[in-house]
């Protein structure tokens, strides 16, 4: 179908989305709709996660709404809460879309420091397919660094949920929900963190149902020495489960 784009008041509609240059065109300065102003993302390092962690006080009834930079890696915040003695984790369930190498490293550090009785992770099957298909994929790194002891469970399903539940060794039941991505996305995000027994129990019941059906670890088989990337990749190619 042939058609012509009508005149749009001097606005050039044939712009390059790849470059996505946010400079304001002087020819459209008097138009109602403007291009967004240029903004360079602020780089958020571990110190920023630690700064947020320092402001957290997990008293009874605690509730906080937080806005964070898009370069904020959420697992850094979880690790910082442990480093600063804000909590001691007994159990944690992370229900999220994807996970980065930095997040896996932080979870490993949290396991070493807190020695929780259990760590459960639920992620999207999209991440599984993407990372399982590569010889150096992060799936194998996640198994190697977090399957310590016998308290680690890892499940994949069609999910886009982002919620973390934590039971501390003092008995507090913490829920963190919102844009709790376990990797940097370069956009501003928000989350709520609250000490709420009822909400924690509800979400854990939901998570347990998913884990019981989709857990990828056979806990009847004792873990041997870590299986390295190439060997795991060959298992995946043959359709076998670790």
C-alpha positions in Angstrom: 0.0 0.0 0.0 1.4 3.4 -1.0 0.7 6.4 1.1 2.2 9.7 2.0 3.0 11.0 5.4 1.3 14.4 5.8 3.2 17.5 6.9 3.9 17.4 10.6 4.5 21.0 11.3 8.1 21.0 10.3 9.1 17.9 12.3 11.3 15.5 10.5 9.8 12.1 11.0 12.7 10.3 9.3 15.0 10.3 12.3 17.5 7.5 13.1 16.4 5.5 16.1 19.8 3.7 16.3 21.6 6.9 17.0 18.7 8.3 19.1 20.3 11.8 19.4 18.3 13.8 21.9 19.5 17.3 20.7 16.7 19.8 20.5 16.0 20.9 16.9 15.7 24.7 16.7 13.2 24.3 14.0 10.7 22.6 16.4 11.5 24.8 19.4 8.0 26.4 19.2 6.1 23.1 18.7 4.1 21.6 21.5 5.9 18.2 21.5 9.6 18.2 22.0 12.3 15.6 21.9 13.6 14.6 25.3 16.6 16.4 26.7 19.9 14.6 26.6 20.9 12.8 29.8 24.0 10.8 30.6 23.2 8.0 33.0 24.8 8.4 36.4 27.1 5.4 37.1 26.1 3.7 40.3 28.8 1.6 41.9 28.8 -0.6 45.1 29.2 2.5 47.3 25.7 3.7 46.2 24.2 0.3 47.2 26.0 0.5 50.5 24.7 4.1 51.0 21.1 2.9 50.6 21.7 -0.1 52.8 23.0 2.2 55.6 19.7 4.0 55.7 17.7 0.8 56.2 16.4 -0.1 59.7 14.4 -3.3 59.7 12.3 -2.6 62.8 8.8 -4.0 63.2 6.5 -2.4 60.8 9.3 -1.1 58.6 8.3 0.0 55.2 10.3 2.0 52.6 9.7 3.2 49.0 13.0 3.5 47.2 13.9 5.1 43.8 17.2 4.0 42.3 19.3 4.7 39.3 19.1 2.2 36.4 22.8 1.3 36.8 22.1 0.0 40.4 22.7 -3.7 40.6 20.2 -5.0 43.1 22.2 -7.9 44.4 24.9 -5.4 45.5 22.2 -4.0 47.9 21.4 -7.4 49.3 25.1 -8.1 49.9 25.6 -4.7 51.5 22.8 -5.3 54.0 24.8 -8.4 55.2 28.1 -6.6 55.2 26.7 -3.8 57.3 25.0 -6.2 59.8 21.6 -4.9 58.9 20.4 -8.5 58.7 21.5 -12.1 58.8 19.7 -14.1 56.2 18.2 -17.5 57.2 16.2 -17.9 54.0 15.9 -16.0 50.7 13.8 -16.5 47.6 14.6 -14.4 44.6 11.8 -14.3 41.9 13.0 -12.3 38.9 13.4 -12.2 35.1 17.2 -12.5 34.6 20.5 -12.3 36.5 24.0 -10.9 35.7 27.4 -12.2 36.6 27.7 -9.5 39.3 24.5 -10.7 40.9 25.7 -14.3 41.0 28.9 -13.1 42.7 27.0 -11.1 45.3 24.8 -14.1 46.1 27.8 -16.3 46.5 29.3 -13.8 48.9 26.1 -13.6 50.8 26.0 -17.4 51.1 29.6 -17.4 52.5 28.9 -14.6 55.0 25.5 -15.6 56.3 25.4 -19.3 55.6 21.6 -19.3 55.1 19.7 -22.5 55.5 18.2 -22.0 52.1 18.4 -19.9 49.0 15.8 -20.3 46.3 15.8 -18.7 42.8 13.0 -18.5 40.3 13.7 -17.0 36.9 12.3 -16.8 33.4 12.6 -19.7 31.1 13.8 -17.1 28.6 17.0 -16.6 30.6 17.4 -20.4 30.9 17.3 -20.9 27.1 19.6 -18.0 26.5 22.2 -19.0 29.1 22.0 -22.8 28.7 22.8 -22.6 25.0 26.2 -21.1 25.5 29.3 -23.0 26.6 30.2 -20.2 29.0 26.6 -19.3 29.9 25.8 -18.0 33.3 23.5 -20.9 34.1 26.6 -23.0 35.0 28.1 -20.2 37.0 24.9 -19.9 39.0 24.9 -23.7 39.8 28.6 -23.6 40.7 28.6 -20.6 43.0 25.2 -21.0 44.7 24.7 -24.7 45.0 26.5 -24.9 48.3 25.3 -27.3 51.0 21.8 -28.6 50.1 19.6 -25.5 50.5 19.8 -24.2 47.0 16.8 -24.6 44.6 16.6 -23.2 41.1 13.4 -23.1 39.0 12.5 -21.7 35.6 9.0 -20.9 34.3 7.1 -18.3 32.3 7.4 -15.4 34.7 8.0 -11.7 34.7 7.6 -11.3 38.5 10.2 -9.4 40.5 9.9 -10.0 44.2 12.4 -11.1 46.9 11.4 -12.6 50.2 13.8 -12.8 53.1 13.5 -14.4 56.5 16.2 -13.2 58.9 17.8 -15.2 61.7 16.0 -12.9 64.1 12.7 -14.0 62.6 11.9 -10.8 60.6 10.0 -11.5 57.3 11.0 -9.0 54.7 9.4 -8.5 51.3 11.0 -6.5 48.5 8.9 -5.9 45.4 8.8 -3.7 42.4 11.6 -3.2 39.8 14.0 -5.5 41.6 16.0 -6.5 38.5 19.1 -8.6 39.2 21.1 -6.8 36.5 21.6 -3.2 35.4 19.1 -1.9 32.8 20.2 1.8 32.5 16.8 3.1 33.5 15.4 4.6 36.8 13.6 2.0 38.8 11.6 1.8 42.1 10.9 -0.8 44.7 9.1 -1.2 48.1 10.8 -2.9 51.0 8.7 -3.9 54.0 8.6 -6.1 57.1 5.3 -7.9 56.7 4.7 -11.5 58.0 1.4 -12.0 56.1 2.7 -10.8 52.8 5.8 -12.9 53.2 3.9 -16.0 53.9 1.5 -15.5 50.9 4.4 -14.9 48.4 6.4 -17.9 49.8 3.4 -20.2 49.4 3.2 -19.1 45.7 6.9 -19.5 45.2 6.9 -23.0 46.8 4.3 -24.2 44.3 6.5 -23.1 41.5 9.6 -24.6 43.0 7.9 -28.0 43.7 7.0 -28.2 40.0 10.0 -26.7 38.2 13.0 -27.2 40.5 16.0 -28.2 38.3 18.1 -29.8 41.1 17.6 -33.4 42.2 18.3 -33.2 45.9 18.4 -37.0 46.1 21.7 -36.9 44.3 24.6 -35.7 46.3 26.6 -32.9 44.7 30.1 -33.9 43.6 32.9 -31.6 42.8 31.9 -28.6 40.6 31.2 -29.6 37.0 33.0 -27.2 34.7 31.5 -25.3 31.8 32.4 -27.6 28.9 31.2 -30.7 30.6 27.9 -29.0 31.6 27.5 -27.8 28.0 27.8 -31.3 26.7 25.2 -32.5 29.2 22.8 -29.8 28.0 23.4 -30.7 24.3 22.5 -34.3 25.1 19.3 -33.2 26.8 20.5 -34.5 30.2 19.9 -32.8 33.5 22.8 -32.1 35.8 
